[in-house]
Amino acid sequence: MRHEVVIVGALETNCYLAYCQETRECAVIDPGSEPEKIFAAIAALEVLPVVILNTHGHIDHVGANSDLKAKYNVPLAVHAADLPFLQAAPQMELSLLLGARASPAPDRLLADGDEVRVGRSLLKVIHTPGHTPGSVGFLADRGYFSGDTLFLGGVGRTDLPGGSWKDLEASIRERILTLPDATLVLPGHGPWTTVGEEKGSNPFFT
């Protein structure tokens, strides 16, 4: 599986196009806003979206869900515990700033251990609560899409509704840092890193 990143919105969310190199089928991970920019990247790569995946339900990661569904008519998937965030009224106050729109209801509710097929490739769902109750990552053969749970030299916020430092720490230590050191970590914001680099230098865990 290959990936392309499209940085969207005022909060510079990383929207990933994770695609099967053989079939060109594509998962769109965290389309936060600026749908036309995402559409252009999809066209340039000549890939075919087959699913929209949200690592969590915050508006800067779901704000273009409705536009992607309308254009490509593909299913939307999110973890069950983050379903309330998709229609949460407080998020709508940010929508004008972020250029985001309310998300439609998901077609599939994800659970830990689920697999999402994209062409001949698979994305494995890893539940990592802490930033939100339903935060998940997606593990592919070439990397791990971590959402807002783990960043280069940092971790996700836990001071927002539903956040828990205890859960976040356990998720990172037990679900992410146990992956092979060479695993690419592809976060929801900012540059990529590796599991080994974060084990050795992330100030929250060293």
C-alpha positions as CSV (number, residue, x, y, z in Angstrom):
1,M,0.0,0.0,0.0
2,R,1.2,3.5,-0.9
3,H,0.0,6.8,0.5
4,E,-0.1,10.5,-0.5
5,V,-0.7,13.3,2.0
6,V,-2.9,16.3,1.3
7,I,-2.7,19.1,3.9
8,V,-6.0,20.8,4.4
9,G,-7.6,23.5,6.4
10,A,-6.6,26.2,8.9
11,L,-5.3,23.5,11.3
12,E,-3.2,21.8,8.6
13,T,-4.8,18.4,8.9
14,N,-3.1,15.6,7.1
15,C,-5.6,13.9,4.8
16,Y,-4.1,10.7,3.5
17,L,-4.9,8.9,0.3
18,A,-3.9,5.3,1.1
19,Y,-4.0,3.2,-2.1
20,C,-3.3,-0.2,-3.5
21,Q,-0.6,0.2,-6.1
22,E,-2.0,-2.7,-8.2
23,T,-5.7,-1.9,-8.4
24,R,-5.5,1.9,-7.7
25,E,-8.3,1.6,-5.2
26,C,-8.0,4.2,-2.4
27,A,-9.0,4.9,1.2
28,V,-9.4,8.6,2.0
29,I,-8.4,9.0,5.6
30,D,-9.5,12.1,7.5
31,P,-10.8,14.5,4.9
32,G,-11.0,17.5,7.1
33,S,-11.8,20.3,4.7
34,E,-10.9,21.8,1.3
35,P,-12.6,19.0,-0.7
36,E,-11.6,20.5,-4.0
37,K,-7.9,20.1,-3.0
38,I,-8.6,16.5,-2.1
39,F,-10.4,15.9,-5.4
40,A,-7.5,17.3,-7.3
41,A,-5.0,15.0,-5.6
42,I,-7.2,12.0,-6.2
43,A,-7.4,12.9,-9.9
44,A,-3.6,13.5,-10.2
45,L,-2.9,10.1,-8.6
46,E,-5.4,8.4,-10.8
47,V,-6.8,6.5,-7.9
48,L,-10.4,5.3,-7.2
49,P,-11.8,6.1,-3.7
50,V,-13.6,3.1,-2.2
51,V,-14.0,4.1,1.4
52,I,-13.7,7.2,3.7
53,L,-12.1,6.5,7.1
54,N,-12.0,8.8,10.1
55,T,-9.4,8.3,12.8
56,H,-11.7,10.2,15.2
57,G,-14.7,12.5,15.1
58,H,-13.2,16.0,15.6
59,I,-14.4,18.5,13.0
60,D,-10.9,19.2,11.5
61,H,-10.8,15.5,10.5
62,V,-14.4,15.0,9.3
63,G,-15.3,18.3,7.7
64,A,-15.2,17.1,4.1
65,N,-16.9,13.7,4.7
66,S,-20.1,14.9,3.1
67,D,-18.4,16.3,0.0
68,L,-16.4,13.1,-0.5
69,K,-19.5,10.9,-0.1
70,A,-21.5,13.1,-2.5
71,K,-18.8,12.9,-5.2
72,Y,-17.7,9.3,-5.0
73,N,-20.7,7.5,-3.4
74,V,-18.5,5.4,-1.1
75,P,-19.1,4.2,2.5
76,L,-17.9,6.3,5.5
77,A,-16.5,4.5,8.6
78,V,-15.7,5.7,12.1
79,H,-15.4,4.0,15.5
80,A,-18.7,3.5,17.3
81,A,-17.5,5.5,20.4
82,D,-16.9,8.6,18.3
83,L,-20.3,8.6,16.6
84,P,-21.6,11.4,18.9
85,F,-18.9,13.8,17.7
86,L,-20.1,13.7,14.1
87,Q,-23.2,15.8,15.0
88,A,-21.8,17.5,18.1
89,A,-23.1,21.1,18.3
90,P,-20.0,22.7,19.8
91,Q,-18.0,21.6,16.8
92,M,-20.2,23.6,14.5
93,E,-18.8,26.8,16.0
94,L,-15.5,25.9,14.4
95,S,-16.9,25.0,11.0
96,L,-16.7,28.5,9.5
97,L,-13.1,28.9,10.6
98,L,-12.1,25.5,9.2
99,G,-14.2,25.5,6.1
100,A,-15.8,22.3,7.3
101,R,-19.3,20.9,7.0
102,A,-21.3,18.6,9.2
103,S,-20.6,14.9,8.6
104,P,-23.3,12.5,7.4
105,A,-23.9,9.4,9.5
106,P,-21.4,6.6,9.0
107,D,-22.2,3.6,6.9
108,R,-19.9,1.3,9.0
109,L,-18.9,1.4,12.7
110,L,-15.4,0.3,13.3
111,A,-14.1,-1.9,16.1
112,D,-10.6,-2.9,17.3
113,G,-9.2,-5.6,15.1
114,D,-11.4,-4.9,12.1
115,E,-9.9,-5.0,8.6
116,V,-10.7,-2.6,5.8
117,R,-9.9,-4.0,2.3
118,V,-8.5,-1.5,-0.2
119,G,-7.9,-3.3,-3.5
120,R,-5.4,-6.1,-2.6
121,S,-4.2,-4.3,0.5
122,L,-5.6,-4.3,4.0
123,L,-5.8,-1.6,6.7
124,K,-6.1,-3.0,10.3
125,V,-8.1,-1.0,12.8
126,I,-6.3,-0.4,16.1
127,H,-8.4,1.2,18.8
128,T,-6.4,3.9,20.7
129,P,-8.7,5.8,23.0
130,G,-7.4,8.9,24.8
131,H,-7.6,11.8,22.5
132,T,-11.2,10.8,22.0
133,P,-13.0,7.7,23.2
134,G,-13.2,6.3,19.7
135,S,-9.8,7.3,18.3
136,V,-8.3,4.6,16.0
137,G,-5.2,4.1,13.9
138,F,-5.0,2.2,10.7
139,L,-2.1,-0.2,10.2
140,A,-0.9,-0.9,6.7
141,D,2.1,-2.8,5.4
142,R,4.2,0.4,5.1
143,G,3.0,2.5,8.0
144,Y,0.6,3.4,10.7
145,F,-1.9,6.2,10.4
146,S,-2.1,7.5,14.0
147,G,-4.6,10.3,13.8
148,D,-4.1,12.7,16.7
149,T,-2.8,10.1,19.1
150,L,0.9,10.2,18.4
151,F,3.0,12.9,16.7
152,L,6.6,13.5,16.0
153,G,7.9,14.4,19.5
154,G,4.4,14.8,20.9
155,V,1.1,13.3,21.7
156,G,-2.6,14.2,21.3
157,R,-4.5,16.6,23.5
158,T,-6.6,15.1,26.3
159,D,-8.2,18.3,27.6
160,L,-11.1,18.2,25.1
161,P,-14.4,16.5,25.8
162,G,-13.9,12.7,26.1
163,G,-10.1,13.0,26.4
164,S,-8.2,10.9,28.9
165,W,-4.4,11.1,29.6
166,K,-4.5,7.6,31.3
167,D,-6.2,6.1,28.2
168,L,-3.9,8.0,25.8
169,E,-0.7,6.9,27.6
170,A,-1.9,3.2,27.7
171,S,-2.9,3.4,24.0
172,I,0.5,4.7,22.9
173,R,2.6,2.4,25.1
174,E,0.6,-0.8,24.6
175,R,-0.8,-0.4,21.0
176,I,1.6,1.8,19.1
177,L,5.1,1.6,20.6
178,T,4.9,-2.2,20.5
179,L,4.9,-2.1,16.7
180,P,8.2,-2.7,14.9
181,D,10.7,0.1,15.3
182,A,10.8,0.7,11.5
183,T,7.0,1.3,11.3
184,L,6.3,4.7,9.8
185,V,4.0,6.8,12.0
186,L,1.8,9.0,9.8
187,P,0.0,11.5,12.2
188,G,-3.0,13.7,11.8
189,H,-0.9,16.8,11.8
190,G,2.8,17.5,11.1
191,P,5.6,15.4,9.7
192,W,5.9,11.6,9.8
193,T,8.1,9.8,12.3
194,T,8.8,6.1,13.2
195,V,8.0,4.0,16.2
196,G,11.7,3.6,17.0
197,E,12.3,7.3,16.9
198,E,9.4,8.0,19.3
199,K,10.4,5.2,21.7
200,G,13.9,6.8,21.9
201,S,13.2,10.5,21.9
202,N,9.5,11.4,22.5
203,P,9.7,13.4,25.8
204,F,6.4,11.9,27.0
205,F,7.8,8.4,27.0
206,T,11.6,8.6,27.6
